[in-house]
C-alpha cells in the first residue's frame, strides 16, 4: 500500500491535552522504571477505539471521493449533492476525533476473577443387576442414558475425567415398566423405591438389569426413551420428532394463528382494492395513460431481459463450443469418410421417400432395396457341394483323436446343423435371406416357374450366414451333369459366376470317393499328412515347394452357325432369323480360362479358327514329400468361348464351354474323353448323384514327379443348345499344358486360399 504519514491526535483520556503520535508501540505506556501502569485498562481500550474510528472516517472519505458511497437505508448510491453533504459530516467527525472532543463509548469489562471451569456430567441413577454366577448377590451400580447408549458406573458421582465404566447398546434391548403394586413380580424392590424399569440387554443374556426411580413418571420416561432409541439414532431424528410433537401439541394454536393471518390478508386485500378503485374513479384520465405507460414499460423490460438472456446464452454456447473444439481431436480420414457416407445415405433416403410420396420418383414407387430383394428372393443357376461331418473329421483329426472318432463316430456330433449336407447338381435355384438375417436359403425350382412366391416352395437347403468365410467373384464355371455327360444350360451362359465358401477345413487335403467292382462307394483322404502345415509355413515364413501350371492355346475350331445353318437353325439360335444374320458383324470371340482359382481372358479374335495369344500360369504352395499334388488331382481347368452379342458388342455370352480335371491332362491319352454318363437321382434327399459313377484317378503325385512335364490335349466343347439336331457342328480346342515343381515362386504370389483355390472348404 502507499506510505502514509503518522497521525497526531489528542487522546480523549489524555490529561492536559497532550498530543500523541500514532506510531509503532504508541499504546505501550510505562513508568520511568519500565513497568506498565496499573489500573489503566479503560484508557487503553478508549485509545484503541479512538484510533479505529479515525481509520473508519478515512475509509469513508475515500468511498465518497470515488463515488462509491452507498446509502444504508435505500441500498443505492448517494447523489452528488448528498455526497457533498456527507463529506462535510465525516470531516467534522474526523476533526473531533483528532482533537479528542468526540465521544468514544467504552463498555465496562466483566470481572472474570470469579469464573471457574465446569464440566458436563449427567445425574446418575440407581441400577441393580444380578451376577453371572447363581451363588452371587445383587450388585448396585449407577447409570446414565445418552444417544441410545447406557453407561454404567460404580459410583453415584463423577470423581475424575475418564472414569472407568461400561457401555451397553439399548437400541435392541427389551424393556418393561414395573411398579410395586403390580402382581406377578418375581424380583423384590430395593429400599423405598416404588417404580423401576426391567431391561433385558443383548450383552447380558443370563439376566436383566433394573433401573430404579423415585417416581413412576420418571420411570415411564426411561421406558419410553429405551423403546424410542432404536428409531432416534442421531440428533436430526430427535429434532424432527420434537418438531412433530410440538406441531401436534400446538395444532390448536397453529389453526388459530392461520385463521387470524387469513382474516388479516382478506382485510388488507379489500382495503387495497378499495383504495385502487377510489383512485381510478378520481383519476380516470390519468389511469388510462398510466395503464398504457405501464404496459409499454413492462414490454420494454421484457425485451431487455430477453436480449440479456440471449446474450448470456450465446456467450455460454460459444464458450462451450470453443472448449469442445479445443479438446476435440482431428477426425481420421476413415471416420470422416464413414460420416460422409452416412449423411449422403440419410439425405438420399429422405429424398426418395418424399418423391415416392409425391409420386414423382424417377424409378417408380415399386422400387425395392437390396435387403428387400434378398428377403423376397431371386432365381439363378446354381449348384451346391458340401462335406458331411464324417469327411470333415477325417480331414482334421489325426492320431488318437481320429482313432477315437472311428470307434464312436457320434461322440462329436453337433446338436444343430450349420448347413445342409447335400450335393446339388447345376440347375435353377431360388436364393433368399431369412427374415432374421441369419440364414441363406437355396430352393430348387421348376424351369417354367419364374415367380418368386412360387419358387420358395421347392426342396429347401440352407447355410448359416455366420459360417460364410468368403465370396469369390469371377470364379470357375460349373458344368451340368446329365445322363449324356456334361451339359451347358442356356440359363448359365450370361452373367458372372461367383462362389460362396464356408469355413476352411484344411490345406492340401481332399476326400476322394472310390468305387469298387461291385459299385460300392468308399472314401479316402489324399494329399498332405497335416492339413495345417502349408498355412503354418506360409504364416511363419517356412519352406514350401511351389507347383507351377502353365496353359496356352495351340489351336481352336469354333464354327460360325449363322453362315452354315439354314433359316430354321438361325431362328432357334439367334432368334431374329434372316434379318439378324444380314446385319450381324464379323464373327468375334474370346477365350476365358479358369484353373487353380485364377481367371484369364484373352483378347478378341475373329474367324472360325481364332488365334488366342498368351501364356497363363498359376503357382500354388504344396508339400511334395507328403504327396501334396494328390490334393490337386480333381481340380478342374475351365474353358469358355465367349461371343459378343449384337447389337451391343459390350455384352458377352458363353457359346462353348467344357471342364476337365488336372489328372486327365497328364494321362497317357491325346484326346481327353468326356466324363462318364451320370445316373439321375434326387439330389435334395442327399443322394450323391454326381458321385455315383467314378473313374479310376491317375494321381499327379505319380505322373508329375521331377522336371518339367509338357503335354498337348484336344478338348471337345459343349454348346448350350439342348437339341442336337439344331447344332450339328462341333467345336474343339487344343491346349498346351506345362507343369513343374520348384523350390521358390517366380514372383511374389497371391497366397489367399480363396483366390488360389487350395484346401477343402465345407
C-alpha positions in Angstrom: 0.0 0.0 0.0 1.1 3.6 -0.3 3.1 5.1 2.6 1.1 7.3 4.9 2.2 10.0 7.4 1.7 9.1 11.1 -1.5 10.6 12.6 -1.1 13.0 15.5 -4.1 13.1 17.9 -5.1 14.2 21.4 -6.5 11.1 23.3 -9.8 11.6 24.9 -8.4 10.3 28.2 -5.3 12.4 28.0 -4.7 14.9 30.8 -3.6 18.4 29.9 -4.5 18.0 26.2 -1.2 16.2 25.4 -0.7 15.2 21.8 0.3 11.7 20.9 1.7 10.4 17.5 0.2 7.1 16.3 3.3 5.1 15.6 4.6 1.6 16.5 4.1 0.8 20.2 2.3 4.1 20.9 0.0 2.4 23.4 2.8 0.8 25.5 2.7 3.3 28.4 5.3 2.7 31.1 6.7 4.5 34.1 10.2 5.7 34.4 11.4 2.2 35.6 9.9 0.5 32.6 6.9 -1.0 34.4 3.4 -1.0 32.9 0.9 1.3 34.5 -1.8 -0.5 36.5 -5.5 0.4 36.5 -5.4 1.9 33.1 -7.3 -0.8 31.1 -10.3 1.5 30.3 -8.0 4.2 29.0 -6.2 1.6 26.8 -9.4 0.4 25.2 -10.6 4.1 24.7 -7.4 5.0 22.9 -7.7 1.9 20.6 -11.3 2.7 19.7 -10.5 6.3 19.0 -7.8 5.2 16.6 -10.1 2.8 14.9 -12.8 5.5 14.5 -10.3 7.8 12.8 -9.4 5.0 10.4 -13.1 4.4 9.7 -13.6 8.1 8.9 -10.6 8.0 6.4 -12.1 4.9 4.6 -15.5 6.6 4.3 -13.9 9.7 2.8 -12.1 7.5 0.2 -15.5 6.0 -0.7 -17.1 9.4 -1.0 -14.3 10.8 -3.2 -14.5 7.8 -5.5 -18.3 8.0 -5.8 -18.9 4.5 -4.2 -20.7 5.6 -1.1 -24.0 3.7 -0.5 -27.0 4.9 1.5 -27.6 2.2 4.2 -31.4 3.0 4.2 -32.1 2.6 0.4 -29.1 0.4 -0.6 -28.4 2.8 -3.6 -25.5 5.1 -4.3 -25.8 8.6 -3.0 -26.3 11.5 -5.5 -23.5 14.2 -5.8 -25.4 16.7 -3.5 -25.8 14.1 -0.8 -22.1 13.0 -1.2 -21.0 16.6 -0.6 -23.2 16.9 2.5 -22.0 13.6 3.8 -18.4 14.6 3.2 -18.8 17.6 5.5 -20.3 15.5 8.2 -17.4 12.9 8.0 -14.8 15.7 8.1 -16.3 17.2 11.2 -16.3 13.8 12.9 -12.7 13.2 11.9 -11.6 16.5 13.2 -13.4 16.0 16.6 -11.7 12.6 16.9 -8.3 14.2 16.3 -8.8 16.9 18.9 -10.2 14.4 21.4 -13.5 16.1 21.7 -15.6 13.4 20.1 -17.5 10.8 22.2 -15.9 7.4 22.5 -18.1 4.9 24.2 -16.4 2.0 26.1 -18.2 -0.8 27.8 -17.1 -1.9 31.2 -15.3 -5.2 31.1 -16.8 -8.0 33.1 -14.8 -9.2 36.1 -13.5 -12.7 35.3 -11.9 -13.5 38.7 -15.0 -15.5 39.9 -15.3 -17.7 36.8 -14.4 -21.4 37.1 -14.2 -24.3 34.7 -17.2 -26.6 34.8 -17.8 -29.9 33.2 -21.0 -31.6 31.7 -22.0 -34.5 33.9 -25.3 -36.2 33.8 -27.1 -37.2 37.0 -26.6 -40.8 37.9 -29.4 -43.1 39.0 -29.5 -46.5 40.8 -29.1 -49.7 38.7 -29.4 -53.2 40.3 -28.2 -56.3 38.4 -27.6 -59.9 39.2 -24.3 -61.7 38.9 -23.5 -64.2 36.2 -23.0 -66.9 38.8 -26.0 -68.2 40.7 -24.5 -68.0 44.2 -23.6 -64.3 43.8 -25.6 -61.4 45.4 -27.2 -58.4 43.8 -24.8 -55.6 42.7 -25.6 -51.9 42.9 -24.4 -49.7 40.0 -25.3 -46.3 38.7 -26.3 -45.4 35.1 -26.9 -42.6 32.6 -28.7 -42.7 29.2 -27.5 -40.7 26.2 -27.8 -41.1 22.5 -29.1 -44.7 22.6 -26.3 -45.8 24.9 -26.4 -46.7 28.7 -23.3 -46.0 30.7 -22.9 -48.0 33.9 -20.6 -46.6 36.7 -19.6 -47.9 40.2 -20.1 -44.6 41.9 -23.0 -42.2 42.0 -20.9 -39.1 41.3 -18.1 -38.3 38.9 -14.8 -38.5 40.6 -12.4 -37.7 37.7 -12.2 -37.4 33.9 -12.1 -40.7 32.0 -13.7 -42.6 34.8 -13.9 -46.3 34.0 -17.3 -47.5 33.0 -19.2 -50.0 30.8 -21.3 -49.1 27.8 -24.5 -51.0 26.7 -26.4 -50.6 23.5 -30.1 -50.2 24.4 -31.4 -50.0 20.8 -32.1 -53.7 20.7 -32.9 -54.1 24.4 -36.4 -55.3 25.7 -37.8 -53.0 28.4 -40.9 -53.1 30.7 -42.2 -50.7 33.3 -42.9 -52.2 36.8 -44.4 -50.7 39.9 -44.5 -52.0 43.5 -48.3 -52.6 43.3 -48.1 -54.9 40.2 -48.7 -58.6 40.7 -46.5 -61.4 39.4 -43.2 -59.7 40.0 -40.5 -62.2 40.9 -37.8 -59.8 41.9 -38.4 -57.7 45.1 -37.9 -53.9 45.0 -34.9 -52.3 46.7 -35.4 -49.9 49.5 -38.3 -47.4 49.3 -38.4 -47.3 45.6 -41.8 -47.7 44.1 -41.1 -47.8 40.3 -38.5 -49.4 38.1 -37.7 -50.4 34.5 -36.8 -54.0 33.8 -34.3 -54.1 30.9 -33.1 -57.3 29.1 -29.8 -56.4 27.4 -28.3 -58.2 24.4 -24.9 -58.2 26.2 -26.3 -59.9 29.3 -28.4 -62.9 28.2 -28.2 -64.6 31.7 -30.3 -61.9 33.5 -32.0 -58.5 33.4 -31.0 -55.2 35.0 -33.3 -52.9 37.0 -33.4 -49.1 36.7 -34.9 -47.6 39.9 -36.6 -44.2 40.0 -38.1 -42.2 42.8 -41.2 -41.6 40.8 -43.3 -43.6 38.3 -43.4 -40.7 35.9 -39.6 -40.7 35.6 -39.5 -44.5 35.2 -42.1 -44.2 32.4 -40.0 -41.6 30.7 -37.0 -44.0 30.8 -39.0 -46.9 29.4 -40.2 -44.6 26.5 -36.6 -43.4 25.9 -35.4 -47.0 25.6 -38.2 -48.0 23.3 -37.6 -45.0 21.0 -33.8 -45.3 21.0 -34.0 -47.7 18.1 -35.6 -45.0 15.9 -33.8 -41.9 17.2 -30.2 -42.7 16.3 -29.0 -39.2 15.6 -29.7 -35.6 16.7 -31.5 -34.8 13.4 -34.1 -37.6 14.1 -34.6 -36.4 17.6 -35.0 -32.8 16.4 -37.5 -33.9 13.7 -39.5 -35.9 16.3 -39.5 -32.9 18.7 -40.8 -30.6 15.9 -43.6 -33.1 15.1 -44.6 -33.4 18.7 -44.6 -29.6 19.0 -46.7 -29.2 15.9 -49.2 -31.8 17.2 -49.3 -30.2 20.6 -49.8 -26.7 19.2 -52.3 -27.7 16.5 -55.0 -25.5 18.0 -52.7 -22.5 18.3 -51.4 -23.0 14.7 -55.0 -23.2 13.5 -56.0 -20.0 15.2 -52.9 -18.3 14.0 -53.6 -19.4 10.4 -57.2 -18.2 10.6 -56.0 -14.8 12.0 -53.5 -14.4 9.2 -56.1 -15.3 6.6 -58.5 -12.8 8.0 -55.8 -10.1 8.1 -54.9 -10.8 4.4 -58.6 -10.5 3.4 -58.9 -7.2 5.1 -55.7 -6.0 3.6 -56.7 -7.1 0.1 -60.1 -5.4 0.5 -58.5 -2.1 1.6 -56.1 -2.2 -1.3 -58.8 -2.9 -3.8 -61.0 -0.1 -2.4 -58.1 2.3 -2.4 -57.3 1.4 -6.0 -60.9 1.7 -7.1 -61.2 5.2 -5.5 -58.0 6.3 -7.2 -59.2 5.0 -10.5 -62.5 6.9 -10.2 -60.9 10.1 -9.1 -58.1 10.0 -11.6 -59.8 8.4 -14.6 -57.9 10.3 -17.3 -54.6 9.7 -15.7 -55.4 6.0 -15.1 -55.7 5.3 -18.8 -52.4 6.9 -19.6 -50.8 5.2 -16.6 -52.0 1.7 -17.6 -50.7 2.2 -21.2 -47.4 3.5 -19.9 -47.1 0.6 -17.5 -47.8 -1.9 -20.3 -45.3 -0.3 -22.6 -42.7 -0.2 -19.8 -43.3 -3.9 -18.9 -42.9 -4.8 -22.6 -39.7 -2.8 -22.8 -38.4 -4.5 -19.7 -39.3 -8.0 -21.0 -37.5 -7.3 -24.3 -34.4 -6.1 -22.4 -34.4 -9.1 -20.2 -34.8 -11.4 -23.2 -32.0 -9.7 -25.0 -29.7 -10.1 -22.0 -30.7 -13.8 -21.6 -30.0 -14.4 -25.3 -26.6 -12.7 -25.0 -25.8 -14.8 -22.0 -26.9 -18.0 -23.8 -24.9 -17.1 -26.9 -21.8 -16.4 -24.8 -22.2 -19.8 -22.9 -22.9 -21.6 -26.2 -19.8 -20.0 -27.9 -17.7 -20.8 -24.8 -18.8 -24.5 -24.8 -18.2 -24.8 -28.5 -14.7 -23.3 -28.2 -13.9 -25.6 -25.3 -15.1 -28.6 -27.3 -13.1 -27.6 -30.3 -10.0 -27.2 -28.1 -10.4 -30.7 -26.6 -11.7 -32.4 -29.7 -9.1 -34.3 -31.8 -9.0 -34.1 -35.6 -11.1 -36.9 -37.1 -9.4 -39.6 -39.0 -10.0 -40.0 -42.8 -11.7 -43.3 -42.2 -14.2 -41.7 -39.7 -14.8 -38.7 -41.9 -15.5 -40.9 -44.9 -17.9 -43.0 -42.9 -19.8 -40.0 -41.6 -20.0 -38.5 -45.1 -21.4 -41.8 -46.5 -24.0 -42.0 -43.7 -25.0 -38.4 -44.3 -25.4 -38.9 -48.0 -27.4 -42.1 -47.4 -29.7 -40.3 -45.0 -30.3 -37.4 -47.3 -31.0 -39.7 -50.3 -33.4 -41.8 -48.2 -35.3 -38.7 -47.3 -35.3 -37.5 -50.9 -36.5 -40.9 -52.1 -39.3 -41.1 -49.5 -40.5 -37.5 -50.4 -40.6 -38.2 -54.1 -42.3 -41.6 -53.7 -44.9 -39.9 -51.5 -45.5 -37.3 -54.2 -45.4 -40.0 -57.0 -42.5 -38.2 -58.8 -39.7 -40.8 -58.1 -37.9 -41.5 -61.4 -37.6 -45.2 -60.8 -41.2 -45.7 -59.8 -42.9 -46.4 -56.4 -42.3 -50.1 -56.5 -38.5 -50.0 -56.2 -37.2 -52.4 -53.6 -33.9 -52.1 -51.7 -31.3 -54.8 -51.9 -32.3 -56.0 -48.5 -36.0 -56.3 -49.6 -34.9 -58.0 -52.8 -32.9 -60.6 -50.8 -35.9 -61.2 -48.5 -38.2 -61.8 -51.4 -35.5 -63.9 -53.2 -34.1 -64.1 -56.7 -33.7 -67.1 -59.0 -30.5 -68.0 -60.8 -28.5 -71.1 -62.0 -26.6 -72.5 -59.0 -25.1 -75.7 -57.6 -24.1 -76.8 -54.1 -21.3 -79.1 -52.9 -20.6 -79.8 -49.2 -18.6 -82.0 -46.9 -20.5 -84.0 -44.3 -19.4 -84.2 -40.7 -17.7 -87.6 -41.2 -15.5 -86.3 -44.0 -14.6 -83.1 -42.1 -13.4 -85.2 -39.1 -11.3 -87.4 -41.4 -9.6 -84.3 -42.8 -8.9 -82.5 -39.5 -8.3 -85.2 -36.9 -5.1 -87.2 -36.5 -3.6 -89.9 -34.3 -5.6 -90.9 -31.2 -8.3 -88.4 -31.9 -9.0 -90.0 -35.3 -9.0 -93.5 -33.8 -11.4 -92.4 -31.1 -13.7 -90.9 -33.8 -13.6 -94.2 -35.8 -14.6 -96.0 -32.6 -17.5 -93.7 -31.7 -18.5 -91.6 -34.8 -21.5 -90.0 -33.0 -19.5 -88.8 -30.0 -18.7 -85.4 -31.5 -21.9 -84.9 -33.5 -23.2 -81.3 -33.4 -26.6 -80.6 -31.8 -27.7 -78.5 -34.7 -26.6 -78.3 -38.3 -24.9 -75.2 -39.7 -25.7 -76.1 -43.3 -27.4 -78.7 -45.4 -25.1 -81.7 -46.1 -26.1 -82.3 -49.7 -24.7 -82.1 -53.2 -26.9 -80.5 -55.7 -26.3 -80.6 -59.5 -26.4 -77.3 -61.5 -30.0 -76.2 -62.0 -32.2 -73.2 -61.5 -32.4 -72.4 -57.8 -34.1 -69.7 -55.6 -31.8 -67.8 -53.2 -33.2 -65.8 -50.4 -32.2 -64.5 -46.9 -34.3 -65.4 -43.8 -36.2 -62.7 -42.0 -33.8 -62.8 -39.0 -30.8 -62.2 -41.4 -29.2 -65.4 -40.1 -29.6 -68.0 -42.9 -29.2 -68.2 -46.7 -31.8 -70.5 -48.2 -31.5 -72.3 -51.5 -34.5 -74.0 -53.2 -34.7 -76.0 -56.4 -37.5 -74.7 -58.6 -39.1 -75.7 -61.9 -37.7 -74.1 -65.1 -41.2 -73.0 -66.2 -42.0 -71.1 -62.9 -40.4 -67.6 -62.8 -42.3 -66.1 -59.8 -40.5 -65.6 -56.5 -43.6 -66.5 -54.4 -43.8 -70.0 -56.1 -40.0 -70.6 -56.3 -39.8 -70.8 -52.5 -42.0 -73.8 -52.4 -39.4 -76.4 -53.6 -36.9 -78.6 -51.7 -35.0 -76.2 -49.4 -31.4 -76.1 -48.3 -29.8 -73.6 -46.0 -26.4 -72.2 -45.0 -25.9 -70.0 -41.9 -24.5 -66.6 -42.8 -22.1 -66.8 -39.8 -20.5 -69.8 -41.5 -19.6 -68.0 -44.7 -15.9 -67.2 -44.9 -15.6 -65.5 -48.3 -17.3 -64.8 -51.6 -15.2 -65.0 -54.8 -16.4 -63.2 -57.9 -15.5 -64.4 -61.5 -14.9 -67.9 -60.2 -14.7 -71.1 -62.1 -17.7 -72.3 -64.1 -19.7 -75.4 -63.0 -20.9 -77.7 -65.8 -24.2 -79.6 -65.6 -24.1 -83.4 -65.4 -26.7 -85.4 -67.2 -27.2 -89.0 -68.5 -25.4 -87.9 -71.7 -22.4 -86.3 -69.9 -21.6 -82.7 -69.5 -24.2 -80.0 -70.3 -24.2 -76.3 -70.6 -27.6 -75.0 -69.5 -28.7 -71.9 -71.5 -29.5 -70.0 -68.3 -25.9 -70.1 -67.2 -24.4 -68.6 -70.4 -24.7 -64.9 -69.4 -23.7 -63.1 -66.2 -20.9 -63.5 -63.7 -20.1 -66.7 -61.7 -19.4 -66.3 -58.0 -18.6 -68.8 -55.3 -19.7 -68.7 -51.6 -17.1 -70.5 -49.4 -17.8 -71.9 -46.0 -15.3 -72.2 -43.1 -11.9 -73.5 -44.1 -11.2 -77.1 -43.1 -7.6 -77.8 -44.1 -4.9 -77.1 -46.6 -3.7 -79.6 -49.2 -6.0 -82.5 -48.3 -9.0 -83.9 -50.1 -11.6 -86.6 -49.5 -11.7 -88.8 -52.6 -14.7 -91.1 -53.3 -13.8 -94.5 -54.7 -16.0 -97.3 -56.2 -15.1 -101.0 -56.3 -16.1 -103.6 -58.9 -19.4 -104.1 -57.3 -20.2 -100.3 -57.3 -19.8 -99.9 -53.5 -18.6 -96.4 -52.6 -15.8 -95.6 -50.1 -13.8 -92.6 -49.1 -10.1 -92.0 -48.8 -8.1 -88.9 -47.7 -5.4 -87.9 -50.1 -2.8 -85.1 -50.0 -0.6 -83.8 -47.2 -0.5 -85.6 -43.9 -1.1 -82.4 -41.8 -3.9 -80.1 -43.0 -2.4 -77.1 -41.3 1.2 -77.5 -42.4 1.0 -75.3 -45.5 -0.9 -72.5 -43.8 1.6 -72.5 -40.8 4.6 -72.5 -43.2 3.2 -69.5 -45.1 2.3 -67.6 -42.0 5.7 -68.3 -40.2 7.9 -67.9 -43.3 8.7 -71.7 -43.5 9.9 -73.6 -46.5 7.3 -74.9 -49.0 7.5 -76.1 -52.6 5.6 -74.5 -55.4 3.6 -76.2 -58.1 3.6 -74.2 -61.4 0.9 -74.8 -64.0 1.2 -73.0 -67.4 -1.5 -73.2 -70.0 -1.6 -71.9 -73.6 -3.8 -72.4 -76.7 -2.3 -74.1 -79.7 -5.4 -74.2 -81.9 -9.2 -73.8 -81.8 -12.0 -74.8 -84.1 -15.0 -72.5 -83.4 -17.8 -72.8 -86.1 -20.0 -69.9 -87.1 -23.6 -71.2 -87.0 -25.1 -68.3 -88.9 -23.0 -68.8 -92.0 -23.6 -72.5 -92.3 -27.1 -73.2 -90.9 -30.5 -72.8 -92.6 -33.2 -70.4 -91.6 -34.7 -72.7 -89.0 -31.4 -73.1 -87.2 -30.9 -69.4 -87.2 -34.3 -68.8 -85.7 -33.6 -71.4 -83.0 -30.1 -69.9 -82.1 -30.3 -66.2 -82.9 -34.0 -65.5 -82.5 -34.1 -62.9 -85.3 -33.7 -65.1 -88.4 -32.5 -63.7 -91.7 -32.7 -60.1 -90.7 -30.3 -60.8 -87.7 -27.8 -62.6 -90.0 -27.7 -59.8 -92.6 -26.9 -57.1 -90.0 -24.6 -59.2 -87.9 -20.9 -58.1 -87.9 -17.9 -60.4 -88.4 -17.7 -63.4 -86.0 -15.8 -62.3 -82.9 -14.9 -64.5 -79.9 -12.5 -64.5 -76.9 -11.2 -67.2 -74.6 -11.7 -67.4 -70.8 -9.5 -69.9 -68.8 -10.1 -70.7 -65.1 -7.8 -73.0 -63.2 -6.5 -73.2 -59.6 -8.6 -70.2 -58.5 -7.5 -67.8 -61.2 -9.3 -66.5 -64.3 -7.6 -65.3 -67.6 -9.4 -63.6 -70.5 -7.7 -63.3 -73.9 -8.1 -60.5 -76.5 -10.8 -60.6 -79.2 -10.2 -63.0 -82.2 -12.1 -63.4 -85.4 -12.9 -66.3 -87.7 -13.7 -70.0 -87.2 -10.0 -70.8 -86.4 -9.1 -67.9 -84.0 -5.7 -67.4 -82.5 -5.8 -66.9 -78.8 -2.4 -65.5 -77.8 -0.8 -65.6 -74.3 0.6 -68.0 -71.8 -1.1 -68.1 -68.5 0.4 -69.6 -65.3 -0.5 -70.1 -61.7 1.8 -71.1 -58.8 0.4 -72.7 -55.6 2.3 -74.0 -52.5 2.4 -77.7 -51.8 4.2 -80.3 -49.6 5.7 -82.7 -52.1 7.1 -85.2 -49.6 3.6 -85.8 -48.4 2.1 -86.4 -51.8 0.6 -83.0 -51.8 -0.1 -83.0 -55.5 -2.8 -85.6 -55.0 -5.0 -82.9 -53.4 -5.0 -81.1 -56.8 -5.9 -84.1 -59.0 -9.6 -83.3 -59.2 -9.2 -79.5 -59.6 -10.6 -78.6 -63.0 -9.5 -76.4 -65.9 -12.4 -74.5 -67.3 -12.5 -73.4 -70.9 -15.2 -70.9 -72.2 -15.6 -69.4 -75.6 -17.3 -66.0 -75.3 -19.1 -64.4 -78.2 -20.0 -60.7 -78.4 -23.7 -60.1 -78.5 -25.3 -57.9 -81.3 -26.1 -55.1 -81.5 -24.5 -54.4 -78.1 -20.9 -55.6 -78.5 -20.0 -54.9 -74.9 -22.3 -57.8 -73.8 -20.7 -61.3 -73.9 -22.3 -64.7 -73.6 -20.8 -68.2 -73.4 -21.3 -70.2 -76.7 -18.9 -73.1 -76.0 -17.5 -74.5 -72.7 -16.0 -77.5 -71.0 -14.2 -78.5 -67.9 -11.5 -81.2 -67.4 -9.7 -82.4 -64.2 -6.0 -81.9 -63.9 -5.1 -85.5 -63.6 -6.6 -86.2 -67.1 -4.3 -83.6 -68.7 -1.2 -85.7 -67.7 -2.7 -89.1 -68.5 -1.3 -91.0 -71.5 -4.0 -90.0 -73.9 -4.0 -87.3 -76.6 -7.8 -86.7 -76.6 -9.5 -86.2 -73.2 -12.6 -88.3 -73.2 -15.8 -86.8 -71.8 -16.9 -87.8 -68.3 -18.9 -91.0 -68.0 -22.7 -90.6 -68.0 -24.3 -89.9 -64.7 -27.3 -91.7 -63.2 -30.2 -89.4 -62.2 -31.2 -89.1 -58.6 -33.0 -86.8 -56.2 -30.1 -84.6 -55.0 -32.3 -82.8 -52.5 -32.5 -86.1 -50.5 -28.7 -86.2 -50.1 -28.2 -88.9 -52.7 -24.9 -88.0 -54.2 -25.9 -88.1 -57.9 -22.7 -86.6 -59.1 -20.6 -89.3 -57.4 -22.5 -92.4 -58.4 -20.1 -93.3 -61.2 -16.4 -92.9 -60.5 -13.4 -93.2 -62.8 -10.0 -94.5 -61.5 -7.8 -91.5 -60.9 -4.2 -91.5 -62.0 -2.8 -89.1 -59.5 -0.4 -86.3 -60.4 1.7 -87.4 -57.5 2.8 -90.3 -59.7 2.8 -88.7 -63.1 4.4 -85.3 -62.3 7.5 -86.2 -60.3 10.5 -84.2 -61.4 11.4 -81.7 -64.0 9.0 -80.0 -66.4 6.1 -82.0 -67.8 4.7 -80.8 -71.2 1.5 -82.2 -72.7 -1.0 -81.3 -75.5 -4.6 -82.2 -75.1 -7.5 -81.9 -77.5 -10.8 -81.0 -75.7 -14.2 -81.1 -77.3 -16.5 -78.2 -76.3 -20.2 -78.3 -75.3 -22.9 -75.9 -76.8 -25.8 -74.6 -74.7 -28.5 -75.7 -77.2 -30.1 -78.9 -75.9 -31.4 -80.1 -79.3 -28.5 -81.8 -81.1 -30.4 -81.7 -84.4 -30.2 -77.9 -84.4 -26.5 -77.9 -83.6 -24.9 -80.4 -86.0 -21.4 -78.8 -85.9 -18.8 -79.4 -83.2 -16.2 -77.2 -81.6 -12.9 -78.1 -80.0 -9.7 -76.6 -78.7 -6.1 -77.9 -78.2 -4.2 -76.8 -75.1 -0.6 -77.0 -74.3 0.0 -77.6 -70.6 3.3 -77.5 -68.8 3.7 -78.4 -65.1 6.7 -78.5 -62.8 7.5 -78.4 -59.1 10.0 -75.7 -58.0 11.6 -74.6 -54.7 10.5 -70.9 -54.8 7.9 -68.9 -56.7 8.8 -67.0 -59.8 7.3 -63.7 -58.4 5.6 -62.6 -55.3 2.5 -64.8 -55.3 -1.0 -64.1 -54.0 -1.4 -66.7 -51.2 -5.1 -66.1 -50.5 -6.7 -69.5 -50.0 -9.9 -68.4 -51.6 -8.3 -67.0 -54.7 -5.7 -69.8 -55.2 -8.4 -72.5 -54.6 -6.2 -74.6 -52.3 -7.7 -76.7 -49.5 -11.1 -78.1 -48.9 -14.0 -75.9 -47.7 -17.2 -77.2 -46.1 
